[in-house]
Amino acid sequence: MSEKTVNSIEMIRKNGLEAFMRAVPDAIEQLKDMLMSKEVPANIKALLIQMILERGLGKPEETVNMTVKSADMDAAYAAVDRMVEEIRRSGGESNSH
């Protein structure tokens, strides 16, 4: 990690969100430098590009094709009610899963 990056991280830890926002232009500049560098492998550049696009545009939507033949919603609601009651009794900690 570069000294500039370490300094930015330390600044964020000490000063919170305002410091983070001030560090954003430097971070963007570092990303641009990495993308332009001949020393950074193509697969790393591809990951950087993917991360930037997903943060800026959002991850692509995923679709699920399924067929529900029947559903007992009363039983489903009752199961949720039982789980909520169990969590309340245990003081907020669920024992399931």
Biopython code that builds the backbone (N, CA, C, O; Angstrom):
import numpy as np
from Bio.PDB.StructureBuilder import StructureBuilder

atoms = [
    (1, "MET", "N", (0.848, -1.161, 0.000)),
    (1, "MET", "CA", (0.000, 0.000, 0.000)),
    (1, "MET", "C", (0.900, 1.233, 0.000)),
    (1, "MET", "O", (1.900, 1.288, 0.717)),
    (2, "SER", "N", (0.536, 2.207, -0.803)),
    (2, "SER", "CA", (1.359, 3.410, -0.885)),
    (2, "SER", "C", (1.232, 4.236, 0.392)),
    (2, "SER", "O", (0.266, 4.102, 1.143)),
    (3, "GLU", "N", (2.220, 5.084, 0.620)),
    (3, "GLU", "CA", (2.196, 5.949, 1.798)),
    (3, "GLU", "C", (0.985, 6.882, 1.759)),
    (3, "GLU", "O", (0.385, 7.189, 2.789)),
    (4, "LYS", "N", (0.641, 7.326, 0.550)),
    (4, "LYS", "CA", (-0.512, 8.215, 0.388)),
    (4, "LYS", "C", (-1.805, 7.503, 0.813)),
    (4, "LYS", "O", (-2.662, 8.094, 1.469)),
    (5, "THR", "N", (-1.930, 6.232, 0.429)),
    (5, "THR", "CA", (-3.108, 5.447, 0.798)),
    (5, "THR", "C", (-3.166, 5.252, 2.309)),
    (5, "THR", "O", (-4.224, 5.416, 2.917)),
    (6, "VAL", "N", (-2.031, 4.902, 2.918)),
    (6, "VAL", "CA", (-1.987, 4.710, 4.366)),
    (6, "VAL", "C", (-2.371, 6.007, 5.072)),
    (6, "VAL", "O", (-3.135, 5.983, 6.037)),
    (7, "ASN", "N", (-1.848, 7.137, 4.599)),
    (7, "ASN", "CA", (-2.190, 8.426, 5.199)),
    (7, "ASN", "C", (-3.681, 8.712, 5.068)),
    (7, "ASN", "O", (-4.299, 9.221, 6.002)),
    (8, "SER", "N", (-4.262, 8.389, 3.916)),
    (8, "SER", "CA", (-5.696, 8.606, 3.705)),
    (8, "SER", "C", (-6.523, 7.766, 4.666)),
    (8, "SER", "O", (-7.503, 8.244, 5.237)),
    (9, "ILE", "N", (-6.125, 6.514, 4.841)),
    (9, "ILE", "CA", (-6.852, 5.621, 5.750)),
    (9, "ILE", "C", (-6.770, 6.139, 7.187)),
    (9, "ILE", "O", (-7.773, 6.153, 7.901)),
    (10, "GLU", "N", (-5.588, 6.560, 7.606)),
    (10, "GLU", "CA", (-5.426, 7.097, 8.950)),
    (10, "GLU", "C", (-6.266, 8.358, 9.146)),
    (10, "GLU", "O", (-6.860, 8.556, 10.206)),
    (11, "MET", "N", (-6.314, 9.208, 8.119)),
    (11, "MET", "CA", (-7.093, 10.434, 8.195)),
    (11, "MET", "C", (-8.580, 10.103, 8.362)),
    (11, "MET", "O", (-9.280, 10.757, 9.135)),
    (12, "ILE", "N", (-9.053, 9.096, 7.643)),
    (12, "ILE", "CA", (-10.458, 8.688, 7.734)),
    (12, "ILE", "C", (-10.759, 8.165, 9.138)),
    (12, "ILE", "O", (-11.791, 8.496, 9.721)),
    (13, "ARG", "N", (-9.861, 7.352, 9.673)),
    (13, "ARG", "CA", (-10.073, 6.810, 11.023)),
    (13, "ARG", "C", (-10.172, 7.919, 12.056)),
    (13, "ARG", "O", (-10.970, 7.839, 12.989)),
    (14, "LYS", "N", (-9.368, 8.943, 11.890)),
    (14, "LYS", "CA", (-9.335, 10.025, 12.876)),
    (14, "LYS", "C", (-10.477, 11.011, 12.688)),
    (14, "LYS", "O", (-11.034, 11.498, 13.671)),
    (15, "ASN", "N", (-10.834, 11.312, 11.456)),
    (15, "ASN", "CA", (-11.752, 12.423, 11.203)),
    (15, "ASN", "C", (-13.097, 12.026, 10.613)),
    (15, "ASN", "O", (-13.943, 12.890, 10.384)),
    (16, "GLY", "N", (-13.312, 10.757, 10.365)),
    (16, "GLY", "CA", (-14.614, 10.301, 9.917)),
    (16, "GLY", "C", (-14.966, 10.639, 8.480)),
    (16, "GLY", "O", (-14.095, 10.733, 7.616)),
    (17, "LEU", "N", (-16.244, 10.819, 8.244)),
    (17, "LEU", "CA", (-16.790, 10.960, 6.897)),
    (17, "LEU", "C", (-16.250, 12.179, 6.154)),
    (17, "LEU", "O", (-15.986, 12.102, 4.954)),
    (18, "GLU", "N", (-16.084, 13.289, 6.844)),
    (18, "GLU", "CA", (-15.576, 14.479, 6.164)),
    (18, "GLU", "C", (-14.194, 14.215, 5.579)),
    (18, "GLU", "O", (-13.905, 14.608, 4.449)),
    (19, "ALA", "N", (-13.354, 13.555, 6.343)),
    (19, "ALA", "CA", (-12.018, 13.213, 5.857)),
    (19, "ALA", "C", (-12.108, 12.241, 4.687)),
    (19, "ALA", "O", (-11.361, 12.341, 3.713)),
    (20, "PHE", "N", (-13.040, 11.297, 4.805)),
    (20, "PHE", "CA", (-13.236, 10.341, 3.716)),
    (20, "PHE", "C", (-13.584, 11.066, 2.419)),
    (20, "PHE", "O", (-13.023, 10.770, 1.364)),
    (21, "MET", "N", (-14.499, 12.004, 2.502)),
    (21, "MET", "CA", (-14.919, 12.732, 1.306)),
    (21, "MET", "C", (-13.761, 13.547, 0.722)),
    (21, "MET", "O", (-13.659, 13.687, -0.497)),
    (22, "ARG", "N", (-12.898, 14.079, 1.572)),
    (22, "ARG", "CA", (-11.729, 14.803, 1.069)),
    (22, "ARG", "C", (-10.737, 13.862, 0.406)),
    (22, "ARG", "O", (-9.991, 14.275, -0.481)),
    (23, "ALA", "N", (-10.718, 12.597, 0.826)),
    (23, "ALA", "CA", (-9.775, 11.622, 0.279)),
    (23, "ALA", "C", (-10.247, 11.027, -1.052)),
    (23, "ALA", "O", (-9.451, 10.414, -1.764)),
    (24, "VAL", "N", (-11.510, 11.195, -1.395)),
    (24, "VAL", "CA", (-12.063, 10.585, -2.606)),
    (24, "VAL", "C", (-11.319, 11.006, -3.872)),
    (24, "VAL", "O", (-10.995, 10.136, -4.680)),
    (25, "PRO", "N", (-11.030, 12.285, -4.091)),
    (25, "PRO", "CA", (-10.307, 12.650, -5.316)),
    (25, "PRO", "C", (-8.955, 11.948, -5.438)),
    (25, "PRO", "O", (-8.570, 11.536, -6.532)),
    (26, "ASP", "N", (-8.226, 11.808, -4.319)),
    (26, "ASP", "CA", (-6.945, 11.093, -4.357)),
    (26, "ASP", "C", (-7.154, 9.624, -4.718)),
    (26, "ASP", "O", (-6.382, 9.049, -5.486)),
    (27, "ALA", "N", (-8.195, 9.026, -4.163)),
    (27, "ALA", "CA", (-8.479, 7.618, -4.454)),
    (27, "ALA", "C", (-8.801, 7.432, -5.932)),
    (27, "ALA", "O", (-8.338, 6.481, -6.561)),
    (28, "ILE", "N", (-9.588, 8.334, -6.476)),
    (28, "ILE", "CA", (-9.930, 8.256, -7.905)),
    (28, "ILE", "C", (-8.671, 8.410, -8.758)),
    (28, "ILE", "O", (-8.497, 7.712, -9.757)),
    (29, "GLU", "N", (-7.807, 9.320, -8.357)),
    (29, "GLU", "CA", (-6.550, 9.526, -9.093)),
    (29, "GLU", "C", (-5.684, 8.269, -9.046)),
    (29, "GLU", "O", (-5.066, 7.902, -10.046)),
    (30, "GLN", "N", (-5.638, 7.611, -7.888)),
    (30, "GLN", "CA", (-4.865, 6.374, -7.766)),
    (30, "GLN", "C", (-5.452, 5.271, -8.645)),
    (30, "GLN", "O", (-4.711, 4.507, -9.263)),
    (31, "LEU", "N", (-6.774, 5.188, -8.699)),
    (31, "LEU", "CA", (-7.413, 4.198, -9.576)),
    (31, "LEU", "C", (-7.076, 4.473, -11.035)),
    (31, "LEU", "O", (-6.779, 3.549, -11.792)),
    (32, "LYS", "N", (-7.122, 5.740, -11.429)),
    (32, "LYS", "CA", (-6.774, 6.098, -12.812)),
    (32, "LYS", "C", (-5.333, 5.706, -13.110)),
    (32, "LYS", "O", (-5.040, 5.169, -14.178)),
    (33, "ASP", "N", (-4.428, 5.974, -12.162)),
    (33, "ASP", "CA", (-3.017, 5.619, -12.359)),
    (33, "ASP", "C", (-2.867, 4.110, -12.535)),
    (33, "ASP", "O", (-2.107, 3.655, -13.389)),
    (34, "MET", "N", (-3.594, 3.334, -11.724)),
    (34, "MET", "CA", (-3.512, 1.879, -11.833)),
    (34, "MET", "C", (-4.035, 1.393, -13.180)),
    (34, "MET", "O", (-3.458, 0.493, -13.792)),
    (35, "LEU", "N", (-5.135, 1.997, -13.638)),
    (35, "LEU", "CA", (-5.707, 1.579, -14.918)),
    (35, "LEU", "C", (-4.793, 1.918, -16.088)),
    (35, "LEU", "O", (-4.803, 1.222, -17.103)),
    (36, "MET", "N", (-4.008, 2.973, -15.958)),
    (36, "MET", "CA", (-3.114, 3.393, -17.039)),
    (36, "MET", "C", (-1.747, 2.712, -16.971)),
    (36, "MET", "O", (-0.994, 2.740, -17.944)),
    (37, "SER", "N", (-1.423, 2.106, -15.838)),
    (37, "SER", "CA", (-0.108, 1.513, -15.633)),
    (37, "SER", "C", (0.068, 0.238, -16.447)),
    (37, "SER", "O", (-0.838, -0.590, -16.544)),
    (38, "LYS", "N", (1.248, 0.100, -17.027)),
    (38, "LYS", "CA", (1.577, -1.137, -17.750)),
    (38, "LYS", "C", (1.988, -2.239, -16.786)),
    (38, "LYS", "O", (2.063, -3.405, -17.172)),
    (39, "GLU", "N", (2.255, -1.881, -15.534)),
    (39, "GLU", "CA", (2.691, -2.855, -14.537)),
    (39, "GLU", "C", (1.520, -3.597, -13.891)),
    (39, "GLU", "O", (1.713, -4.671, -13.321)),
    (40, "VAL", "N", (0.314, -3.040, -13.972)),
    (40, "VAL", "CA", (-0.855, -3.676, -13.366)),
    (40, "VAL", "C", (-1.429, -4.682, -14.364)),
    (40, "VAL", "O", (-1.735, -4.320, -15.499)),
    (41, "PRO", "N", (-1.576, -5.951, -13.944)),
    (41, "PRO", "CA", (-2.103, -6.981, -14.853)),
    (41, "PRO", "C", (-3.521, -6.668, -15.334)),
    (41, "PRO", "O", (-4.298, -6.010, -14.642)),
    (42, "ALA", "N", (-3.832, -7.146, -16.514)),
    (42, "ALA", "CA", (-5.139, -6.888, -17.139)),
    (42, "ALA", "C", (-6.295, -7.390, -16.278)),
    (42, "ALA", "O", (-7.342, -6.745, -16.223)),
    (43, "ASN", "N", (-6.124, -8.546, -15.596)),
    (43, "ASN", "CA", (-7.220, -9.073, -14.781)),
    (43, "ASN", "C", (-7.514, -8.162, -13.591)),
    (43, "ASN", "O", (-8.668, -8.045, -13.178)),
    (44, "ILE", "N", (-6.499, -7.521, -13.038)),
    (44, "ILE", "CA", (-6.705, -6.584, -11.935)),
    (44, "ILE", "C", (-7.414, -5.333, -12.454)),
    (44, "ILE", "O", (-8.304, -4.797, -11.794)),
    (45, "LYS", "N", (-7.015, -4.876, -13.635)),
    (45, "LYS", "CA", (-7.679, -3.711, -14.236)),
    (45, "LYS", "C", (-9.152, -4.015, -14.481)),
    (45, "LYS", "O", (-10.012, -3.166, -14.246)),
    (46, "ALA", "N", (-9.441, -5.217, -14.950)),
    (46, "ALA", "CA", (-10.831, -5.605, -15.215)),
    (46, "ALA", "C", (-11.641, -5.593, -13.913)),
    (46, "ALA", "O", (-12.785, -5.138, -13.900)),
    (47, "LEU", "N", (-11.054, -6.090, -12.822)),
    (47, "LEU", "CA", (-11.746, -6.065, -11.533)),
    (47, "LEU", "C", (-11.983, -4.636, -11.061)),
    (47, "LEU", "O", (-13.054, -4.328, -10.539)),
    (48, "LEU", "N", (-10.999, -3.761, -11.239)),
    (48, "LEU", "CA", (-11.166, -2.358, -10.859)),
    (48, "LEU", "C", (-12.313, -1.721, -11.640)),
    (48, "LEU", "O", (-13.154, -1.024, -11.072)),
    (49, "ILE", "N", (-12.336, -1.967, -12.935)),
    (49, "ILE", "CA", (-13.388, -1.398, -13.783)),
    (49, "ILE", "C", (-14.754, -1.918, -13.336)),
    (49, "ILE", "O", (-15.709, -1.150, -13.218)),
    (50, "GLN", "N", (-14.839, -3.230, -13.088)),
    (50, "GLN", "CA", (-16.106, -3.813, -12.633)),
    (50, "GLN", "C", (-16.555, -3.173, -11.332)),
    (50, "GLN", "O", (-17.725, -2.814, -11.198)),
    (51, "MET", "N", (-15.652, -3.021, -10.370)),
    (51, "MET", "CA", (-16.004, -2.431, -9.076)),
    (51, "MET", "C", (-16.478, -0.993, -9.244)),
    (51, "MET", "O", (-17.466, -0.588, -8.632)),
    (52, "ILE", "N", (-15.781, -0.227, -10.066)),
    (52, "ILE", "CA", (-16.154, 1.171, -10.276)),
    (52, "ILE", "C", (-17.541, 1.254, -10.903)),
    (52, "ILE", "O", (-18.385, 2.029, -10.453)),
    (53, "LEU", "N", (-17.773, 0.460, -11.935)),
    (53, "LEU", "CA", (-19.077, 0.493, -12.605)),
    (53, "LEU", "C", (-20.199, 0.042, -11.673)),
    (53, "LEU", "O", (-21.274, 0.641, -11.668)),
    (54, "GLU", "N", (-19.960, -1.006, -10.887)),
    (54, "GLU", "CA", (-21.004, -1.484, -9.981)),
    (54, "GLU", "C", (-21.308, -0.467, -8.892)),
    (54, "GLU", "O", (-22.456, -0.341, -8.467)),
    (55, "ARG", "N", (-20.299, 0.257, -8.438)),
    (55, "ARG", "CA", (-20.541, 1.281, -7.417)),
    (55, "ARG", "C", (-21.285, 2.472, -8.028)),
    (55, "ARG", "O", (-22.160, 3.060, -7.393)),
    (56, "GLY", "N", (-20.931, 2.817, -9.256)),
    (56, "GLY", "CA", (-21.537, 3.985, -9.897)),
    (56, "GLY", "C", (-22.904, 3.718, -10.490)),
    (56, "GLY", "O", (-23.805, 4.551, -10.390)),
    (57, "LEU", "N", (-23.062, 2.557, -11.108)),
    (57, "LEU", "CA", (-24.302, 2.253, -11.816)),
    (57, "LEU", "C", (-25.164, 1.231, -11.087)),
    (57, "LEU", "O", (-26.334, 1.047, -11.423)),
    (58, "GLY", "N", (-24.596, 0.576, -10.105)),
    (58, "GLY", "CA", (-25.310, -0.491, -9.412)),
    (58, "GLY", "C", (-25.060, -1.822, -10.095)),
    (58, "GLY", "O", (-24.773, -1.875, -11.291)),
    (59, "LYS", "N", (-25.169, -2.887, -9.334)),
    (59, "LYS", "CA", (-24.978, -4.219, -9.902)),
    (59, "LYS", "C", (-26.145, -4.534, -10.817)),
    (59, "LYS", "O", (-27.269, -4.095, -10.570)),
    (60, "PRO", "N", (-25.884, -5.296, -11.877)),
    (60, "PRO", "CA", (-26.986, -5.670, -12.768)),
    (60, "PRO", "C", (-28.034, -6.481, -12.016)),
    (60, "PRO", "O", (-27.711, -7.261, -11.120)),
    (61, "GLU", "N", (-29.285, -6.286, -12.394)),
    (61, "GLU", "CA", (-30.360, -7.055, -11.772)),
    (61, "GLU", "C", (-30.247, -8.507, -12.178)),
    (61, "GLU", "O", (-29.859, -8.829, -13.301)),
    (62, "GLU", "N", (-30.592, -9.377, -11.247)),
    (62, "GLU", "CA", (-30.622, -10.802, -11.535)),
    (62, "GLU", "C", (-32.072, -11.249, -11.516)),
    (62, "GLU", "O", (-32.856, -10.813, -10.674)),
    (63, "THR", "N", (-32.419, -12.114, -12.441)),
    (63, "THR", "CA", (-33.780, -12.623, -12.467)),
    (63, "THR", "C", (-33.785, -14.088, -12.060)),
    (63, "THR", "O", (-32.815, -14.815, -12.272)),
    (64, "VAL", "N", (-34.881, -14.496, -11.481)),
    (64, "VAL", "CA", (-35.060, -15.881, -11.072)),
    (64, "VAL", "C", (-36.367, -16.355, -11.677)),
    (64, "VAL", "O", (-37.417, -15.747, -11.473)),
    (65, "ASN", "N", (-36.294, -17.438, -12.418)),
    (65, "ASN", "CA", (-37.504, -18.043, -12.965)),
    (65, "ASN", "C", (-37.931, -19.168, -12.037)),
    (65, "ASN", "O", (-37.171, -20.105, -11.792)),
    (66, "MET", "N", (-39.157, -19.070, -11.520)),
    (66, "MET", "CA", (-39.643, -20.131, -10.654)),
    (66, "MET", "C", (-41.154, -20.217, -10.746)),
    (66, "MET", "O", (-41.835, -19.265, -11.127)),
    (67, "THR", "N", (-41.642, -21.358, -10.394)),
    (67, "THR", "CA", (-43.078, -21.587, -10.371)),
    (67, "THR", "C", (-43.465, -22.027, -8.970)),
    (67, "THR", "O", (-42.884, -22.962, -8.420)),
    (68, "VAL", "N", (-44.441, -21.353, -8.402)),
    (68, "VAL", "CA", (-44.948, -21.727, -7.089)),
    (68, "VAL", "C", (-46.273, -22.429, -7.318)),
    (68, "VAL", "O", (-47.233, -21.830, -7.803)),
    (69, "LYS", "N", (-46.312, -23.698, -6.965)),
    (69, "LYS", "CA", (-47.523, -24.468, -7.200)),
    (69, "LYS", "C", (-48.551, -24.233, -6.111)),
    (69, "LYS", "O", (-49.751, -24.191, -6.386)),
    (70, "SER", "N", (-48.097, -24.082, -4.889)),
    (70, "SER", "CA", (-49.035, -23.770, -3.810)),
    (70, "SER", "C", (-48.244, -23.176, -2.649)),
    (70, "SER", "O", (-47.058, -23.455, -2.476)),
    (71, "ALA", "N", (-48.912, -22.370, -1.879)),
    (71, "ALA", "CA", (-48.265, -21.775, -0.718)),
    (71, "ALA", "C", (-49.296, -21.636, 0.387)),
    (71, "ALA", "O", (-50.401, -21.140, 0.165)),
    (72, "ASP", "N", (-48.931, -22.070, 1.556)),
    (72, "ASP", "CA", (-49.791, -21.926, 2.717)),
    (72, "ASP", "C", (-49.312, -20.693, 3.474)),
    (72, "ASP", "O", (-48.478, -20.790, 4.374)),
    (73, "MET", "N", (-49.846, -19.534, 3.101)),
    (73, "MET", "CA", (-49.390, -18.273, 3.676)),
    (73, "MET", "C", (-49.705, -18.190, 5.166)),
    (73, "MET", "O", (-48.940, -17.596, 5.926)),
    (74, "ASP", "N", (-50.822, -18.778, 5.592)),
    (74, "ASP", "CA", (-51.138, -18.762, 7.016)),
    (74, "ASP", "C", (-50.048, -19.478, 7.813)),
    (74, "ASP", "O", (-49.634, -19.006, 8.872)),
    (75, "ALA", "N", (-49.592, -20.612, 7.302)),
    (75, "ALA", "CA", (-48.529, -21.361, 7.978)),
    (75, "ALA", "C", (-47.214, -20.576, 7.944)),
    (75, "ALA", "O", (-46.456, -20.595, 8.914)),
    (76, "ALA", "N", (-46.947, -19.895, 6.843)),
    (76, "ALA", "CA", (-45.724, -19.097, 6.741)),
    (76, "ALA", "C", (-45.738, -17.953, 7.743)),
    (76, "ALA", "O", (-44.747, -17.722, 8.436)),
    (77, "TYR", "N", (-46.857, -17.233, 7.824)),
    (77, "TYR", "CA", (-46.963, -16.140, 8.789)),
    (77, "TYR", "C", (-46.844, -16.658, 10.222)),
    (77, "TYR", "O", (-46.216, -16.021, 11.067)),
    (78, "ALA", "N", (-47.446, -17.810, 10.489)),
    (78, "ALA", "CA", (-47.369, -18.394, 11.832)),
    (78, "ALA", "C", (-45.921, -18.753, 12.177)),
    (78, "ALA", "O", (-45.485, -18.559, 13.312)),
    (79, "ALA", "N", (-45.186, -19.270, 11.208)),
    (79, "ALA", "CA", (-43.777, -19.614, 11.437)),
    (79, "ALA", "C", (-42.962, -18.361, 11.734)),
    (79, "ALA", "O", (-42.107, -18.377, 12.619)),
    (80, "VAL", "N", (-43.216, -17.280, 11.008)),
    (80, "VAL", "CA", (-42.516, -16.018, 11.260)),
    (80, "VAL", "C", (-42.872, -15.505, 12.649)),
    (80, "VAL", "O", (-41.992, -15.062, 13.387)),
    (81, "ASP", "N", (-44.133, -15.558, 13.011)),
    (81, "ASP", "CA", (-44.551, -15.125, 14.348)),
    (81, "ASP", "C", (-43.829, -15.923, 15.433)),
    (81, "ASP", "O", (-43.401, -15.353, 16.437)),
    (82, "ARG", "N", (-43.690, -17.239, 15.240)),
    (82, "ARG", "CA", (-42.990, -18.072, 16.219)),
    (82, "ARG", "C", (-41.516, -17.657, 16.327)),
    (82, "ARG", "O", (-40.968, -17.596, 17.427)),
    (83, "MET", "N", (-40.875, -17.372, 15.182)),
    (83, "MET", "CA", (-39.476, -16.949, 15.212)),
    (83, "MET", "C", (-39.308, -15.614, 15.928)),
    (83, "MET", "O", (-38.372, -15.437, 16.708)),
    (84, "VAL", "N", (-40.209, -14.681, 15.663)),
    (84, "VAL", "CA", (-40.152, -13.372, 16.324)),
    (84, "VAL", "C", (-40.319, -13.557, 17.829)),
    (84, "VAL", "O", (-39.581, -12.956, 18.609)),
    (85, "GLU", "N", (-41.270, -14.371, 18.241)),
    (85, "GLU", "CA", (-41.495, -14.609, 19.660)),
    (85, "GLU", "C", (-40.275, -15.262, 20.299)),
    (85, "GLU", "O", (-39.912, -14.919, 21.424)),
    (86, "GLU", "N", (-39.640, -16.195, 19.598)),
    (86, "GLU", "CA", (-38.433, -16.853, 20.111)),
    (86, "GLU", "C", (-37.308, -15.831, 20.299)),
    (86, "GLU", "O", (-36.579, -15.879, 21.290)),
    (87, "ILE", "N", (-37.174, -14.925, 19.358)),
    (87, "ILE", "CA", (-36.140, -13.889, 19.455)),
    (87, "ILE", "C", (-36.423, -12.977, 20.640)),
    (87, "ILE", "O", (-35.504, -12.616, 21.375)),
    (88, "ARG", "N", (-37.673, -12.605, 20.834)),
    (88, "ARG", "CA", (-38.045, -11.762, 21.978)),
    (88, "ARG", "C", (-37.730, -12.440, 23.300)),
    (88, "ARG", "O", (-37.186, -11.821, 24.215)),
    (89, "ARG", "N", (-38.079, -13.725, 23.391)),
    (89, "ARG", "CA", (-37.837, -14.473, 24.633)),
    (89, "ARG", "C", (-36.348, -14.607, 24.929)),
    (89, "ARG", "O", (-35.935, -14.589, 26.088)),
    (90, "SER", "N", (-35.544, -14.740, 23.874)),
    (90, "SER", "CA", (-34.102, -14.941, 24.079)),
    (90, "SER", "C", (-33.335, -13.631, 24.225)),
    (90, "SER", "O", (-32.108, -13.633, 24.326)),
    (91, "GLY", "N", (-34.052, -12.527, 24.237)),
    (91, "GLY", "CA", (-33.399, -11.239, 24.422)),
    (91, "GLY", "C", (-32.787, -10.681, 23.154)),
    (91, "GLY", "O", (-31.860, -9.873, 23.219)),
    (92, "GLY", "N", (-33.287, -11.095, 22.005)),
    (92, "GLY", "CA", (-32.825, -10.527, 20.736)),
    (92, "GLY", "C", (-31.886, -11.408, 19.964)),
    (92, "GLY", "O", (-31.466, -11.051, 18.863)),
    (93, "GLU", "N", (-31.541, -12.572, 20.525)),
    (93, "GLU", "CA", (-30.636, -13.470, 19.822)),
    (93, "GLU", "C", (-31.416, -14.679, 19.336)),
    (93, "GLU", "O", (-32.069, -15.375, 20.113)),
    (94, "SER", "N", (-31.332, -14.915, 18.021)),
    (94, "SER", "CA", (-32.052, -16.035, 17.433)),
    (94, "SER", "C", (-31.217, -17.308, 17.573)),
    (94, "SER", "O", (-29.997, -17.275, 17.411)),
    (95, "ASN", "N", (-31.876, -18.432, 17.876)),
    (95, "ASN", "CA", (-31.183, -19.708, 17.940)),
    (95, "ASN", "C", (-31.270, -20.480, 16.643)),
    (95, "ASN", "O", (-30.633, -21.523, 16.495)),
    (96, "SER", "N", (-32.056, -19.976, 15.695)),
    (96, "SER", "CA", (-32.216, -20.699, 14.432)),
    (96, "SER", "C", (-31.074, -20.344, 13.510)),
    (96, "SER", "O", (-30.584, -19.215, 13.540)),
    (97, "HIS", "N", (-30.639, -21.282, 12.692)),
    (97, "HIS", "CA", (-29.564, -21.167, 11.694)),
    (97, "HIS", "C", (-28.348, -20.698, 12.374)),
    (97, "HIS", "O", (-27.310, -20.526, 11.734)),
]
sb = StructureBuilder()
sb.init_structure("model")
sb.init_model(0)
sb.init_chain("A")
sb.init_seg("    ")
for serial, (resi, resn, name, xyz) in enumerate(atoms, 1):
    if name == "N":
        sb.init_residue(resn, " ", resi, " ")
    sb.init_atom(name, np.array(xyz, "f"), 0.0, 1.0, " ", f" {name:<3s}", serial, name[0])
structure = sb.get_structure()
